[in-house]
């Protein structure tokens, strides 16, 4: 288990900028708007020869009234509870504020070590203001600039004793065989992006599965802004749950922050193995839901529909009939798209969710031998021969699997793809999915037309 550091501080002091620099990524959203980060984001960091885990947290608004402020403070302190030390950032340009003093008092009352850093020290005036941080009672402040990379050597030297102490402790302790978060050698076998419109229960589901309040939840729509990954073990699999911001229609997105959040969600879909589309059972499968589903399918992801808030539905049969009808007509490219009804609040139906996702993921990863493919192709062509094209019979000679994830089959034919009717391609796709038990999974069949070696000018 490596050293784990929680970055703490009031809003807009540069915590996410420092997180991105140390993790050499852009995982945390960065914007001038204070309070952009709301969930804690974890990543692997490297600073010169030091490697450690780091956690970006929401800005702490200690002492301010309001349920959202209280929840953000609770999440920040929970991150510190799981960490080995706190890296407390203040803004050198703005100087020490009353909120900084409140946070410093909170940190002095707990037992974890604290490193104080004055960020945004790009100029002499800021460096002068940084000395004011001495009065916080947390030792000498480090002068750094997360944006420009200044003071990183001094930060590494301040972290080194804690890093060495953790390494010595690990050497003395037997290996930990339990939590995947504490085992850097465990590989993620399934990366699951949880997506949907705002306020469908995505973060609540993550918290329920993890068994802790990892993500910020509440009645306010749009609380999640970053795409937040959490590693979790289910049976013999390590699953990376990626909670994402709710996606609204493009016409309704007018704020820069929401555009950043939407871009992060789209990126999470592209990087996932499987996508769980969360929908509200009381507003089942609206147009925006199918837009998100089609985005996941266009990216070739395995897709499962999760119908949350099922405890609020009075007539389940009618709702299911309507959902099946809409799936059939709006998502016709994947017949029998799997869905699961459940309630995150009560837990009812959740036992079916992960088995369904894993089954779809395994089908999505199917590898089929060439011999089996060509036996299927021969039978499919015999049952329904290809039509004529340009006064010649279409001949399909050979099939091979071009790739998995999703299953993609290449069929070599004497005619190009645009000469083969779409209706016949749909027949082949349906036949292929049925024969190999791939219902509910996107499959792709591509036609490859080789050049004629006896064409004029060729030998």
Secondary structure, DSSP 8 states (H G I E B T S, - for coil): ---EEEEE-STTSSHHHHHHHHHTS--S---SSTT---S-EEEEEEETTEEEEEEE-----TT--SHHHHHHHHHHHHHHHHSSEEEEEEETTT---HHHHHHHHHHHTSSSEEEEEEE---SHHHHHHHGGGGGGSS---EE-BTTTTBTHHHHHHHHHHHHHHHHHHHHHS----S-GGG-TT---SEEEEEEESTTSSHHHHHHHHHTS--S---SSTT---S-EEEEEEETTEEEEEEE------GGG--SHHHHHHHHHHHHHHHH-SEEEEEEEGGGTT-HHHHHHHHHHHHTT-EEEEEEE-GGG-S-HHHHHHHHHHHHHHH-TTSTT--EEE--TTT-TTTHHHHHHHHHHHHHHT----HHHHHHHHHHHHHHS---EETTEE--EEEEEEEETTTTEEEEEESS-GGGS-HHHHHHHHHHHHHHTT-TTS--EEEEEE---TTSTT--
